[in-house]
């Protein structure tokens, strides 16, 4: 994440919203890690071995709800590793690449 941006975290018992607005943003629309995680969970439903990929996204969401960024980052690293390992095997290569890009974006927002 470039220096000079604005990072905000809000939470309630049901959700966590993490937003980042780059200092050089011209449109002012924040990146929303919660929205990205929701989309990632939907995209990974039924993909790969069992439910392990979707389960990892759910674990990230729980960690963020508990305001435990370190745990969320650790699970995101595991998710990235699993996507890389399963690329072209139990996860189509194109899907793995797209979802890995999503994970990297979320890691950037969280400053993992």
N, C-alpha and C positions, 0 to 999 in steps of 0.2 A: 504494500500500500504506500503510495507516495506521501512524503511529508506534507503537512499543511492541510490535510483533509479533515473532515469532521466525521467522527464515529459516534454513534449513539446506540445504546442497548436499553430496551424497555421490556418488562416482563409482567405477566400476571399469572395466576395459577394455571391457565389453559395454554399459554403461548409465550414465545419469546420473539421479539423483533430486533434484528440487528441491521442497522442502516449505515451506509458510508457514502458521503458525498465528497468526491475529489475536490481539492482546492481549485483545480483548473476546470471544473465542470461548467459547461455552458448551458446545460439544460436543467440542472438542479434536481434531477430525478435520482433518488438514492438507490444504491444497490441493496437489495433486501435478501439477506441470508436465509431468513425464515421462508420466504417465498421460493427461493432456489431449492431449499431442502424439501419443501412440499412437492415441487415439480420433480425433483430427483427421486423421491420416494415413489411417485406415480410412475416415472419412467422405468424404474427398476423392479416394479411389481411383476413377478413371474419371470424375471430374467435371471439367468445363472443357476448355480447349484442351490436348490431349495429356496429358502427365504433369506439366506445369509446377507445378501447385499441390501435388501430392504430393511432387514433387522439392524444393520449397521447405521443406516440413515435414521431409524427410530432412536437408536442409542445416542446419536449426535443430538437429536432434538431434545431428548431427556436431559442430556448433559447441559445443554444451553438453557433449558428451563430451570435447572439448578444453578445457573450462572457459573458452571465449571468449564471454562474455555479450554483449560489444559486437557481435560478428559475428552472434550469434543474434538480437539485437534488430534489426539491420539487415535480416536476411532476413525477420523477422516483419513489419517495415514494408512490405517489398516484397510479401509475401503479402497483407497487408491492402489494399494499393493494387490488386493484381491482382483480388482478390475484389470490391472496389468497382467496378472498371472492367468486370468481366465479369458483374456482377449484372444479371439479366434478359436476358442475351445468351447466352453459352455456359455460364453457371451460373444455375440458377433463382434468382429473387430471394429466396425463402424460405431456400434452402440457403445462399446467399451471406450473408444476414443472420445465420443461426445460426453459420456458420463464422467470420464476422467477430467475433462476440461471443466465440467460443472464443479467437481470436487476441488480442483485447483482454485477456481474462482471463490468458492466458499472459504477455503483455507486462507486466501488472500484477505478476504473481508475480516476474518477472525484474527489475522496476523499470526497464523500458526508457524 
